[in-house]
Amino acid sequence: MKNKVKSNGSGKVMSFMEEKFLPVAAKLGGQRHLLALRDGVVMIMPLLILGAFSMIIAEFPIQAFLDFMARVFGENWNAFEGVIMNATYGISAVVACFGVASSLVNSYGEKGTPAGIIAMAALFAIIVPTSLTNGDGETVQAWIAGSLDATLLFTALITALIVGEIYRFLVQKRFTIKLPSSVPSAVSDQFTALLPGTVIIILFTVIRLVFAATPWGGFPEFISTVISTPLRHLGTSYVGTLIACFAEHLLWSFGLHGSAIIIFPIFEPMWITNMAENISAGASNIVTFTFYENGVWMGGSGATLPVVIYMLIFAKSKLLKNVGRIGIAPGLFNINEPVTFGLPIVLNPILMIPYILAPMACMTVQYIGTAIGLFPLCNNMVPWTCPVLISGFLTTGSIMGVVAQLCGLAVSFLIWLPFIRAWDIKCFKDERLATEGAEA
């Protein structure tokens, strides 16, 4: 009787989630502005990874390596780090601005490249250049290295969304210069963008002048003080990150791409900005994107690498043994679709529980360990497919980053163990009954 009540209760929860929650989550996942934010932020990932690798090499945490490089290439052998960092991290906000605006306009069925170019121009229009004195004693204005990096990301994203919406509105209302069809599209597209671009640049110039007369002194400073900083403090706090982790894995549990819906468009910009502050300003933000990416997604979403290892070594059922064999290779590179859909975890009331709890526990261990100074900050960007333990060292430049991941794996294994063992026993019994029924 108790099992029946429990089953009915579980069925009601699943039914409610499928009928009420999933449609809303699916609609959120297709929201064009969130998709544009995701596309724009993803566009800067290669730059961040390249910049991080230059920093890892130039500041490799083994003195013998540094001494060897200095002897072979000279004392200034690592000067390339500043050049590459300026060329990657240093323009990340500009690249994201282009990506978001172009993606947003594309989603409306219009050509997005001109909108992306205009968005970059609008961004420069509202950034107040720095006044410098040249060798002749003359005062010049310039955008200096570091003024366009990820610390400007929120301003860039907001600018891109505003420009994208204004541009597509004007284009759809035919506020454009229409050239004859005989003119090549590469030329006519730019004339199509001319009038909307004029309106947008004038608007952002006015915005710059208006905010120059305010206590903030500029639009980026206003965004940072009023929106970006408070929002980041909330979203990158322990509670905010825990909520993000819960929401992501809850969506995955129902077959929706929780990372694309929640992490990439909403939280990733905040975490990237935190990492940029740590690098450029010596801040001590615990939660960065690489903190989450390499401290939570161990084996993939759900921290499932310990599950694969269990199935490979201890599983009794044929299903789990086969999933373990198939899942171990991709799991080492943090790809776990064979596990998520093979066991399955999706829409499985038994395995959904550890799938949600394990990454939350991993994040908690990493956060507390970093807060008390046991684990180092995660400031180096490495590809999310970088194997566990290797990524722990590369992201932190310390062996303690490896220890942090080992602790996370241990906690994840302890949470997964009773659930995966129960599922293994159930599958083993079902397979035996099926075999006996076939023989009969």
C-alpha positions in Angstrom: 0.0 0.0 0.0 2.8 2.3 0.9 4.5 1.6 -2.5 1.3 2.4 -4.3 0.9 5.7 -2.5 4.6 6.6 -3.2 4.1 5.6 -6.9 1.0 7.7 -7.2 2.8 10.7 -5.6 5.7 10.3 -8.0 3.3 10.0 -10.9 1.5 13.2 -10.0 4.8 15.1 -9.7 5.9 13.8 -13.1 2.6 14.6 -14.6 2.6 18.1 -13.2 6.1 18.7 -14.5 5.3 17.5 -18.0 2.0 19.4 -18.3 2.9 22.7 -16.6 6.7 23.0 -16.3 8.0 21.6 -19.5 6.0 23.8 -21.9 7.2 27.0 -20.1 10.8 25.8 -20.0 10.7 24.8 -23.7 9.3 28.2 -24.6 12.0 29.9 -22.6 14.6 27.8 -24.4 13.4 29.2 -27.7 13.2 32.8 -26.6 15.1 34.7 -29.3 16.9 37.2 -27.0 18.2 34.4 -24.8 19.3 32.5 -27.9 21.1 35.7 -29.2 22.9 36.1 -25.9 24.0 32.5 -26.0 25.3 32.8 -29.5 27.2 36.0 -28.8 28.8 34.6 -25.7 29.7 31.3 -27.3 31.4 33.3 -30.1 34.1 34.6 -27.7 34.9 31.2 -26.2 37.8 30.4 -28.7 39.3 33.8 -27.9 39.2 33.1 -24.1 40.6 29.7 -24.5 43.5 31.0 -26.7 44.2 33.8 -24.2 44.1 31.3 -21.3 46.6 29.0 -23.0 49.1 31.9 -23.5 48.7 32.7 -19.8 49.2 29.1 -18.8 52.4 28.8 -20.8 53.8 32.2 -19.8 53.0 31.6 -16.1 53.5 27.9 -15.9 53.7 27.0 -12.2 56.9 25.0 -12.4 60.0 27.1 -11.8 62.3 24.7 -13.7 60.3 25.2 -16.8 60.3 29.0 -16.4 64.1 29.0 -15.9 64.7 26.8 -18.9 62.6 29.0 -21.2 64.5 32.1 -19.9 67.8 30.5 -20.6 66.8 29.5 -24.1 64.7 32.5 -25.3 65.9 35.3 -23.0 64.5 37.0 -19.9 61.5 38.5 -21.9 60.6 35.2 -23.5 57.0 35.4 -22.1 56.3 38.9 -23.6 53.9 37.2 -26.0 51.4 36.8 -23.2 50.4 40.5 -23.2 50.1 40.6 -26.9 47.9 37.5 -27.1 45.8 38.5 -24.1 45.1 41.9 -25.7 44.2 40.3 -29.0 41.8 37.8 -27.3 40.5 38.7 -23.9 41.0 42.4 -24.8 38.4 42.5 -27.5 36.0 39.9 -26.1 33.2 42.5 -25.4 33.4 43.8 -28.9 33.1 40.4 -30.5 30.2 39.4 -28.2 28.4 42.7 -29.1 28.7 41.8 -32.8 27.6 38.2 -32.2 24.5 39.0 -30.2 23.2 41.8 -32.5 23.7 39.7 -35.7 22.2 36.6 -34.1 19.1 38.6 -32.9 18.5 40.2 -36.3 19.0 36.9 -38.1 16.3 35.4 -35.9 13.8 37.9 -37.4 14.7 36.7 -40.9 16.8 39.8 -41.7 20.5 39.9 -42.5 22.3 40.2 -39.2 25.9 41.1 -40.3 25.2 44.8 -40.9 23.4 45.0 -37.5 26.5 43.4 -35.8 28.8 46.0 -37.4 26.5 48.9 -36.3 26.3 47.4 -32.8 30.1 47.6 -32.5 30.1 51.2 -33.7 27.4 52.0 -31.2 29.5 50.4 -28.4 32.4 52.6 -29.3 30.1 55.6 -29.4 29.2 55.2 -25.7 32.6 54.3 -24.4 34.5 57.4 -23.3 38.1 57.2 -24.5 41.0 57.7 -22.1 43.0 60.9 -22.3 46.7 60.3 -22.7 49.7 62.5 -23.2 52.0 61.5 -26.1 55.8 62.1 -26.4 55.2 65.7 -27.7 53.2 66.6 -24.6 50.0 66.7 -26.6 46.8 65.2 -25.1 45.2 62.5 -27.2 42.2 60.2 -26.7 42.4 56.5 -27.2 40.7 53.3 -26.3 43.4 51.5 -24.3 44.0 47.8 -23.9 41.8 46.4 -21.2 38.9 48.8 -21.8 37.2 46.4 -24.2 37.6 43.1 -22.4 35.0 41.0 -20.6 34.6 43.5 -17.8 32.6 45.5 -20.4 30.6 42.5 -21.3 27.3 43.5 -19.8 27.3 46.9 -21.5 28.2 45.2 -24.8 25.3 42.7 -24.4 22.7 45.4 -23.6 24.0 47.5 -26.4 23.7 44.6 -28.9 20.1 43.8 -27.8 19.0 47.4 -28.2 20.7 47.9 -31.5 19.4 44.6 -32.8 15.8 45.5 -32.0 16.0 49.0 -33.4 17.7 47.8 -36.5 15.2 45.1 -37.3 12.3 47.4 -36.6 13.6 50.1 -39.0 14.4 47.5 -41.7 11.0 45.8 -41.4 9.3 49.2 -41.6 11.3 49.8 -44.8 13.2 52.7 -43.4 16.0 51.9 -45.8 17.6 52.9 -49.1 16.5 50.5 -51.8 18.9 50.0 -54.7 18.0 48.3 -58.0 18.1 44.5 -58.1 21.1 44.7 -60.5 23.3 46.0 -57.7 25.3 43.2 -56.0 23.8 42.2 -52.6 27.1 42.9 -50.9 26.7 46.5 -51.9 22.9 46.9 -51.5 23.0 45.3 -48.0 25.3 48.1 -46.8 23.0 50.8 -48.2 20.0 49.0 -46.6 21.9 49.5 -43.2 22.7 53.1 -43.9 19.6 54.9 -42.6 19.0 52.5 -39.6 22.7 52.8 -38.8 22.5 56.6 -38.9 19.6 56.6 -36.4 21.3 54.2 -34.1 24.7 56.0 -34.0 23.0 59.3 -33.4 20.9 57.8 -30.6 23.9 56.3 -28.8 25.9 59.5 -29.2 23.0 61.3 -27.4 23.0 58.5 -24.8 26.7 59.1 -24.2 26.3 62.9 -23.9 23.3 62.5 -21.5 25.2 60.1 -19.2 28.3 62.2 -19.3 26.3 64.8 -17.4 25.2 62.3 -14.7 27.1 61.3 -11.5 28.1 58.0 -13.3 30.0 59.9 -16.0 29.1 57.4 -18.7 26.7 54.7 -19.8 29.1 51.7 -19.1 29.6 53.1 -15.6 25.9 53.3 -15.1 25.4 49.7 -16.3 28.2 48.5 -14.0 27.0 50.4 -10.9 23.2 49.9 -11.3 22.8 46.6 -13.1 25.9 44.6 -13.7 27.6 44.6 -10.3 24.5 43.9 -8.2 23.3 41.3 -10.6 26.6 39.5 -10.6 26.9 39.6 -6.8 23.5 37.8 -6.7 24.1 35.4 -9.6 27.6 34.5 -8.7 27.0 34.0 -5.0 26.8 30.5 -3.6 23.0 30.6 -3.5 22.8 32.1 -7.0 25.1 29.5 -8.4 23.3 26.7 -6.5 20.0 27.8 -8.1 21.6 27.9 -11.5 23.0 24.4 -11.0 19.6 23.1 -9.8 17.7 24.7 -12.7 20.1 23.4 -15.3 20.0 19.8 -14.2 16.2 19.8 -13.5 15.7 20.8 -17.2 18.2 18.2 -18.4 16.2 15.6 -16.3 13.2 16.2 -18.5 15.2 16.1 -21.8 15.6 19.9 -22.2 19.1 21.4 -22.8 19.4 23.0 -19.4 22.9 24.5 -20.2 21.6 26.2 -23.3 18.5 27.5 -21.6 19.9 28.6 -18.2 23.7 28.6 -18.1 24.9 30.0 -21.5 22.6 33.0 -21.9 22.0 34.0 -18.2 24.8 33.0 -16.0 27.8 32.6 -18.3 28.2 36.3 -19.0 28.4 37.0 -15.3 30.9 34.2 -14.7 33.1 35.3 -17.6 33.1 38.9 -16.2 34.2 37.6 -12.8 37.1 35.7 -14.4 38.1 38.8 -16.4 38.1 40.8 -13.1 40.3 38.2 -11.4 42.8 38.4 -14.3 42.9 42.1 -15.0 42.1 43.6 -11.6 43.3 41.0 -9.2 39.8 40.4 -7.9 39.0 37.2 -5.9 35.7 36.1 -7.4 35.2 32.4 -6.6 32.6 31.6 -9.2 33.9 31.9 -12.7 32.8 30.0 -15.8 35.7 27.7 -15.6 35.0 27.1 -11.9 31.5 25.8 -12.9 32.5 24.2 -16.2 35.4 22.1 -14.7 34.2 21.7 -11.2 30.6 20.7 -11.9 30.5 19.1 -15.3 32.9 16.3 -14.4 32.0 13.6 -16.9 29.3 15.9 -18.2 26.2 17.4 -16.7 25.2 15.6 -13.6 28.8 14.8 -12.6 28.3 11.4 -14.1 31.9 10.2 -14.5 31.8 8.2 -11.2 28.6 6.5 -12.6 30.4 5.4 -15.7 33.3 4.0 -13.7 30.8 2.1 -11.4 29.0 0.6 -14.4 32.2 -0.4 -16.0 33.6 -2.2 -13.0 30.7 -3.2 -10.7 27.5 -3.4 -12.8 25.6 -6.7 -12.9 23.0 -5.9 -15.5 23.8 -6.1 -19.2 22.2 -2.7 -19.8 24.5 -0.9 -17.3 27.6 -2.8 -18.5 26.9 -1.9 -22.1 26.3 1.8 -21.2 29.5 1.8 -19.2 31.5 0.5 -22.1 30.0 3.0 -24.5 30.1 5.9 -22.0 33.6 5.7 -20.7 35.5 7.2 -23.7 33.2 10.2 -24.2 32.8 10.5 -20.4 36.5 11.1 -20.0 36.0 14.2 -22.2 32.9 15.3 -20.3 30.4 14.1 -22.9 27.7 12.0 -21.3 24.7 11.7 -23.7 25.2 7.8 -23.7 24.6 7.9 -20.0 21.9 10.5 -19.9 19.8 8.8 -22.6 21.1 5.2 -22.3 20.3 4.4 -18.7 18.2 6.5 -19.1 18.4 9.4 -16.6 15.9 11.5 -18.5 12.3 11.1 -17.1 13.7 8.5 -14.7 12.4 9.3 -11.1 15.1 7.2 -9.5 18.2 8.6 -11.3 16.9 12.1 -11.6 17.6 12.6 -7.9 21.3 12.1 -7.9 21.6 13.7 -11.3 20.4 16.9 -9.7 22.0 16.5 -6.3 25.5 15.4 -7.3 26.6 18.5 -9.2 25.1 20.7 -6.5 27.2 18.9 -4.0 30.3 19.1 -6.2 29.8 22.9 -6.6 29.3 23.2 -2.8 32.6 21.4 -2.0 34.5 23.5 -4.6 32.9 26.7 -3.3 33.6 26.1 0.4 37.1 24.8 -0.3 37.9 27.9 -2.4 36.3 30.3 0.2 38.5 29.0 3.0 41.6 29.1 0.9 42.1 25.4 0.5 41.6 25.4 -3.3 42.9 28.1 -5.7 40.7 30.3 -7.9 39.8 29.0 -11.4 41.0 31.8 -13.7 42.4 29.9 -16.8 39.9 29.0 -19.5 40.3 25.5 -20.9 38.0 23.6 -23.3 35.1 21.9 -21.5 36.2 18.7 -23.2 39.5 18.7 -21.3 39.6 15.6 -19.1 39.0 15.8 -15.4 42.2 16.2 -13.2 44.1 17.7 -16.2 41.6 20.5 -16.4 41.8 20.9 -12.6 45.5 21.7 -12.9 45.3 23.8 -16.0 42.4 26.0 -14.7 44.2 26.8 -11.5 47.8 26.3 -12.2 48.1 24.3 -9.0 48.0 20.7 -7.9 45.3 21.7 -5.5 43.0 22.2 -8.4 43.4 18.5 -9.0 42.6 17.8 -5.4 39.5 19.9 -5.6 38.2 17.8 -8.5 39.1 14.6 -6.7 37.0 15.7 -3.7 34.1 16.6 -6.1 34.4 13.1 -7.7 34.3 11.4 -4.3 31.3 13.3 -3.2 29.5 12.7 -6.5 30.3 9.0 -6.2 28.8 8.7 -2.7 25.6 10.5 -3.8 25.2 8.4 -7.0 26.1 5.0 -5.4 22.8 4.0 -3.7 20.7 5.1 -6.7 22.8 3.6 -9.4 23.1 0.4 -7.4 19.4 0.2 -7.0 18.8 0.8 -10.7 21.4 -1.9 -11.5 19.6 -4.4 -9.3 16.3 -3.5 -10.9 17.6 -3.8 -14.4 19.4 -7.1 -13.5 16.1 -8.6 -12.2 14.1 -7.4 -15.2 16.7 -9.0 -17.5 16.6 -12.3 -15.6 12.8 -12.3 -15.7 12.8 -11.6 -19.4 15.3 -14.4 -20.0 13.2 -16.9 -17.9 10.1 -15.9 -19.7 11.7 -16.4 -23.1 13.0 -19.9 -22.1 9.5 -20.8 -20.8 
